[in-house]
């Protein structure tokens, strides 16, 4: 599974190092990695285009980011 979210109008994709099948655990992980208040979407790797040539211009409609909201706070140095 991958975690998609948008930050500053740019699509961000988080790839997990290990496979997580428990959806509750996966959402907990997503909430800890996605910045606070930003909506995210969980997708399968196979849902992404296979041609990565133009990956810097991939987009996602905000209305599709429906699986939860991030809870990670930014470091305040």
Secondary structure as UniProt FT lines:
FT   STRAND          2..7
FT   TURN            8..9
FT   STRAND          10..15
FT   HELIX           23..33
FT   TURN            36..37
FT   STRAND          39..43
FT   HELIX           45..47
FT   TURN            53..54
FT   HELIX           55..57
FT   HELIX           62..64
FT   STRAND          68..69
//
